[in-house]
Structure formats: C-alpha cells, structure tokens
Amino acid sequence: MHVLIIGGSDAGISAGLRAHELDPSAEVTIALADDYPNYSVCGIPYYISGETPDWRTLAHRTEFGGINVLRRHTARVIDPVAHTVGLATDEGAKTVRYDQLVVATGANPVRPDLPGHELEGVFLLRSMDDAFAVHAYLERQPRTKAVLVGAGYIGLEMADALTARGVEVTLLSRSATVLPTVDAELGHLVAAELRRHHVRVCAGVTATRIERVQTGPDSPLSVTDSAGAVHAADLVILAVGVRPNREIAATAGARIGINGAIVVTPAMRTTLPDVLAAGDCVETLHRLFASPRYISLGTIAHKQGRVAGENAVRKDSERLFAGTVGSQSLKVFNLAIARTGVSDFEAREAGFDPLTVQTEANDHKVYYPGAVPLQLRVTGDRATGRLLGAQIVGPKQAEISKRVDVFAAALFRALTIEELNDLDLSYTPPFSSPWDPVQIAAQAWTRARRAQGL
Ligand SMILES: Cc1cc2nc3c(=O)[nH]c(=O)nc-3n(C[C@H](O)[C@H](O)[C@H](O)COP(=O)(O)OP(=O)(O)OC[C@H]3O[C@@H](n4cnc5c(N)ncnc54)[C@H](O)[C@@H]3O)c2cc1C
C-alpha cells in the first residue's frame, strides 16, 4: 500500500502522520513544492514583527519518522486511471505510483489585478518564501511606511507586526470598517485600537493603482485608492484573500464547487477514485448551514487532513469530517477578537431569523485587580432559541479565544442559548465570576428575547 500526499503543510502532514500512525506497514510519501514541511505559516506575522526572531522555530515539527518527505517536488499531473502522479524535481521529472492519493495543495493568495501589483516592494503573504522576501526587504534598508491592502485578519496582524518594527502603517479596507468577519459594532472597536497605535485606517476604499514615485528599485511607491487619496509607501502588502489551489485535481477531472474548491465527501474523498483531498484546496462542510462553504483556516486543514489520512489506510468503515462551525481568533495590538458560528448578517443571509444581543461583562470579579470589560455579541435563532454564533472583543489577557471556544463547543452540539447556563464552567475570582461572561451574555440574550414576548 502506497499513500502519496501532495502538499506538506497543515493538511498534508496531518494526513501523512495519521496514515502512518494507523498503518505503520503502509508506505507514506509526502511531496511538497517548497522546502518547508509543516511550518506554521500562521506564525509569519510574529517572525516579521521580530517577536519570533528565528524562523526555524515556526516548524510544528522537524522529524517525520517513517514518512518519506520529498521537498521541492512539484506535482504537475495526476493520472487517475494509471494511479500515478508526475512530479517536477531539481533532478528532473519523476512519475510516482500510488494506491491512495491525498491532494493537500492549499490555497494561493489573490493578486488583485491592479496596475503596479508586480512592482518590487509589493508583496503577497502566504508561504515561508513570501515571509523571507518581506523580511529581507525590511532588513535591507530601513523602511518607514507601509500600505496594507485588505483589512481581514492577515492585514490586521501585519498592521500590528509592522508597527512593532517601527513602520508607519496605512490600512485600506474595502468594507465600512475593518475585519468584516465580525459585525461592524465590533469592527469599529478594532479600528479604534489600530488608530490608537497610529495605524491610518482608510475604510470604504479599494486600491486602484500602485506606482513607483522615482526610478530605481528601492525608491518609494505610492498607492492610490478609490477615493482618489494617494498614500506613500516603502512597501505594499496585498492581503485580499485566497483561492483554492485546485488546478492539478481539476485537470485530472475532480469535481469543483464553491469558490473553485475541490468537492469532497465527509470522508474527504474527491469524485476521482482513490483520490482524497483536504485543507484550503477543498470545500468545507459547515455544521450550521448543513452544506459546504469555502473557509481557509489551519484548524480546519489539520482536522480534514487527519480524516483523509485515516481513510487512505482504513479498510473497514470510513471516518467522517464532522464539519466546521467557523471558529477563529486573532490579536491586534492589545485586543483579542474571536468569533464562532455565524454573525447576524450571515445568519440572515442563510435564512434564519436571528436576534443578536451585545453585552458588556468583566472578565473576572472586579474586586480582584486587573478586571477588564469584554464585549460579547451573541446571535441566536429568535423562534427556537438555538445558538447560532458569538463574537467577543476585549483586552488580550482576558482569555477571549478560549471563551469563544465554549460557544464553539455549544454550537457543535446545537445547544440553545438557555442551555449555556447549565454548563459547569470553572470559577475563581482572578479568572472569572460564578457566572462566566459567556453565561452573562447568554442571560442577556434570553432576557432580550423574552422582552419580545417569545
Ligand atoms: C499570515 C497567515 C496567518 C494565518 N493565521 C491563521 C490563524 O491564526 N489560524 C488559522 O486557523 N489559520 C491561519 N492561517 C491560515 C492557515 O495557514 C491555512 O489555512 C493553512 O496553512 C492551510 O493548510 P493547507 O495544508 O491546506 O495548505 P497550505 O498551507 O497552503 O500548504 C499547501 C502545501 O502544498 C504544497 N503544494 C502546493 N502545490 C503543490 C504541488 N503542485 N505539488 C507539490 N506540493 C504543492 C505547498 O508547498 C505546501 O506545502 C494563516 C495564514 C497566513 C498566510
């Protein structure tokens, strides 16, 4: 039995490790296009900021005992009939046979089609090589000004990282505020935190043009936005989203679905025989919608990869990916922001009749020093009281991402908001209150619903 995996990041390595763990007699090969198997690209902002100065420490692991890891091996073609993959390597072309194939080719950053996007000093940020390019550019000579195009989580993490390096940052956001994955009420709080740290936030605009102000490779750039403002920049980072890297699977005949991602069953099987796929290249089952969405996150890639690796070697029943509830967290300067489930807007779009209630609660008892207020937004289905989503913003020391995980676990089990009050959450005054902020928010939601006569 030979399990061949294309891609050596979160999904591919998880698949390989699981396949090897469950069937050590299977031959497992991971072929990856770059030199960095199992690096945490989520850590790139902290390498750029200098908080994680040695990029080598971004490796989740460096030993892959029993697994054959082929670096700089780029898959060019899958022949699903012959069960072979054609690989381009530094030594020339190779053809490798497989019994089970896992495609884990991830995603590519979107390069917006705007004049000047190819100029030196304009970067995308996805891979370790991208990180090295930005890092080297910053090291080569002091850069004082950056323009970040895109105010999603990568744009915001980079605003924080570059500010930490002493770079003046301008952030261009297409939406009315920043971080459109949370409701605007919380997005405004995040924008205020950015401004408090001297980031110039320009909301409701897109970049229309990048130009070199003088000739010469290291000379400054300028970015013009859709409102006609011109922003000076020594470097520009384009962070406007990703697209699934599905080409080789699509060319081999695999069915393609939402956002161009590979269609998979809950067992992570593609429509091609003996070909599984996982991670940012595939559609993801969303538990709340009970249908697939395209969500690119490392948390999901790890879980899907593990399922794909398991099913690649399992001969009896198959394991199924349980689906995502869309949990995500990030740090922006001294704020933590976390969400799970759906926002009010997303719930409405999906056909629910949502009620969203925002509550302020202290993270722990105020009599113990250091208590800080948190903003919690809970979204539930008005008619049934079922929890649909939660968002929390507050100071980064307040365990926000773990608090959102309580909501995530409740969503996973389809609890009602009232049932959150039954959860036996831990308490001691320096960490929480007898009713945790999660439950205080749940109670505020049920009161608001009752006030509507429901
Ligand atoms: C700056 C940044 C911060 C992030 N922060 C977070 C976070 O905080 N939390 C979170 O959950 N997610 C985060 N993410 C997203 C997360 O990193 C991705 O969802 C995750 O890396 C996806 O893993 P993957 O294995 O599917 O694909 P990728 O990481 O994209 O890896 C694809 C792999 O496939 C290989 N490959 C591609 N094409 C070929 C080919 N033809 N032949 C051979 N090999 C090929 C590549 O070399 C690579 O090894 C972040 C991403 C970035 C860029």
The ligand as a Gaussian input file, in Angstrom:
#p B3LYP/6-31G(d) Opt

LIG

0 1
 C       -0.101000      35.043000       7.639000
 C       -1.099000      33.949000       7.889000
 C       -1.653000      33.794000       9.143000
 C       -2.590000      32.794000       9.385000
 N       -3.124000      32.669000      10.640000
 C       -4.003000      31.678000      10.892000
 C       -4.521000      31.502000      12.196000
 O       -4.172000      32.251000      13.124000
 N       -5.411000      30.489000      12.413000
 C       -5.789000      29.630000      11.414000
 O       -6.575000      28.709000      11.667000
 N       -5.302000      29.780000      10.147000
 C       -4.430000      30.766000       9.870000
 N       -3.919000      30.911000       8.608000
 C       -4.401000      30.020000       7.531000
 C       -3.641000      28.695000       7.527000
 O       -2.273000      28.950000       7.494000
 C       -4.056000      27.865000       6.322000
 O       -5.428000      27.640000       6.397000
 C       -3.320000      26.531000       6.305000
 O       -1.941000      26.731000       6.114000
 C       -3.838000      25.627000       5.193000
 O       -3.093000      24.478000       5.184000
 P       -3.028000      23.556000       3.869000
 O       -2.160000      22.390000       4.244000
 O       -4.382000      23.282000       3.378000
 O       -2.349000      24.446000       2.741000
 P       -1.079000      25.364000       2.637000
 O       -0.584000      25.805000       3.964000
 O       -1.406000      26.387000       1.619000
 O        0.034000      24.401000       2.034000
 C       -0.015000      23.884000       0.756000
 C        1.098000      22.879000       0.609000
 O        1.003000      22.304000      -0.692000
 C        2.244000      22.415000      -1.371000
 N        1.919000      22.441000      -2.798000
 C        1.097000      23.288000      -3.460000
 N        1.013000      22.927000      -4.756000
 C        1.803000      21.821000      -4.898000
 C        2.125000      20.977000      -5.975000
 N        1.612000      21.159000      -7.199000
 N        2.976000      19.943000      -5.754000
 C        3.505000      19.723000      -4.517000
 N        3.218000      20.475000      -3.466000
 C        2.369000      21.513000      -3.653000
 C        2.900000      23.638000      -0.777000
 O        4.294000      23.607000      -0.972000
 C        2.503000      23.464000       0.702000
 O        3.356000      22.513000       1.308000
 C       -2.970000      31.910000       8.331000
 C       -2.410000      32.061000       7.061000
 C       -1.487000      33.057000       6.835000
 C       -0.890000      33.203000       5.467000

